[in-house]
Amino acid sequence: MLNILIIGNGQCGNRILDAINREAFGKKSRFAKFYSQQKYKSNVQTIAINTAINDLKEMKFTKAKDRIHIPHLHGVGANRNVGKHVFEDNKANILKQVEERGNFDVAFILTSASGGTGSSFTPLLVKEFKQKFDFPVYALVVLPFREEGTLYLQNAAFCLRDIRESGADGIILADNQFLKQMGGNVESAYNGINDMIARRLLFLMDALDSEMMMVTDLGDFKTVMSGGAGLATIGFYEADSEMPIKNAIRESLSPSGLLFSTNVYEEASRSMVIIKGDRKYLSIDDISSEVEKLSSSVGHVFKGIIVRNEELPQVLTVLTLESASELENLYSIAVDAINYEKQKKDRVNNDKEVDRAFSQIDGMDPSY
Ligand SMILES: Nc1nc2c(ncn2[C@@H]2O[C@H](COP(=O)(O)OP(=O)(O)OP(=O)(O)O)[C@@H](O)[C@H]2O)c(=O)[nH]1
């Protein structure tokens, strides 16, 4: 049995963690968390960390003992410098609470790249973990909608770089902009995106800890994640009973299945394909021929099959990327955002117009 730690940092990380716990507790009752056991096969510990108490209170499926409030106003207001200081002041407390949970085989840290709390805490937390523990640490990082503004864009650029430099064993990318086709208003888009991420992570945990017909384990996952440029994404597809399994594999690798925009056949470096479902849907020949196609352009592909009676076929693909043109696009917009913010600040510093306005009443007092 694997010991798995999942941490959700900041509002976005908290919400995805809550979506994971909702699936794991069963969706039926919001009170399930008070009396039921999580349905995980592994020993999964979940911890939500936030500076904003309201974000923690908003969680419906994560137990109160699994929420760590780091008091700092109501968040750090998208300021990563403030967030870094707040983390340093509180890291002993956070690490103590993690250590009290026991030993882990692997940790996942969930965060947005662009806010203040999650994006500044995550790289520093990864760094502490890598110094203190010897389990692999993976960050699942949510990229912003591109129209969310200059501060979020610059945060995303610096956060991703910081996480890469922190010693993380891999970064799994999910992109709000790419996933916004979920439609609806922002809130329902968030819920839809969070559910997509939660489902994929739960499938992954299930696969790493299952008796399989064909085995993929944590060792294989580590090997996949160590390929490429340290970046990865995850695809998923659930087929109906009519769809041939090879089409389901292809769908999981298509834009509608992936969490991040990439042409898998051009940018992926290593992959893991796990297929789950009733034996009657799982033609080994079809699976093998589709996986061979993928490996001819990707390189190494690990393949796992989990037989689950009466279940429709589902496919999960983990892909590490050796290049990511969408990330290059994001960085070029972020550079514009950083320059824009800098110019604005310079203008305010150099332009004394406001000071001149105030100076007109120097030495005067109000008369009533
Ligand atoms: N997918 C998804 N993205 C979210 C969600 N909530 C916020 N975001 C995105 O996360 C970014 C903002 O980061 P947050 O996680 O809200 O910020 P934080 O880490 O709590 O930091 P501060 O509020 O600045 O202290 C924006 O790009 C939002 O679009 C969510 O529930 N799901």
The ligand as a Gaussian input file, in Angstrom:
#p B3LYP/6-31G(d) Opt

LIG

0 1
 N       -8.833000      25.793000     -12.184000
 C       -9.045000      26.662000     -11.190000
 N       -8.365000      27.823000     -11.150000
 C       -8.597000      28.655000     -10.112000
 C       -9.513000      28.366000      -9.087000
 N       -9.499000      29.388000      -8.180000
 C       -8.601000      30.285000      -8.649000
 N       -8.057000      29.850000      -9.823000
 C       -7.015000      30.515000     -10.615000
 O       -5.935000      30.742000      -9.712000
 C       -5.321000      32.014000      -9.973000
 C       -5.372000      32.836000      -8.702000
 O       -4.737000      32.097000      -7.695000
 P       -5.388000      31.706000      -6.292000
 O       -5.146000      30.249000      -6.072000
 O       -6.795000      32.202000      -6.227000
 O       -4.495000      32.584000      -5.326000
 P       -3.878000      32.242000      -3.906000
 O       -2.794000      31.246000      -4.054000
 O       -5.004000      31.893000      -2.976000
 O       -3.183000      33.621000      -3.506000
 P       -3.721000      35.021000      -2.896000
 O       -5.242000      35.000000      -3.038000
 O       -3.071000      36.054000      -3.768000
 O       -3.259000      35.032000      -1.497000
 C       -6.086000      32.614000     -11.126000
 O       -5.350000      32.354000     -12.315000
 C       -7.418000      31.881000     -11.137000
 O       -7.973000      31.777000     -12.425000
 C      -10.220000      27.123000      -9.153000
 O      -11.031000      26.759000      -8.289000
 N       -9.924000      26.316000     -10.213000

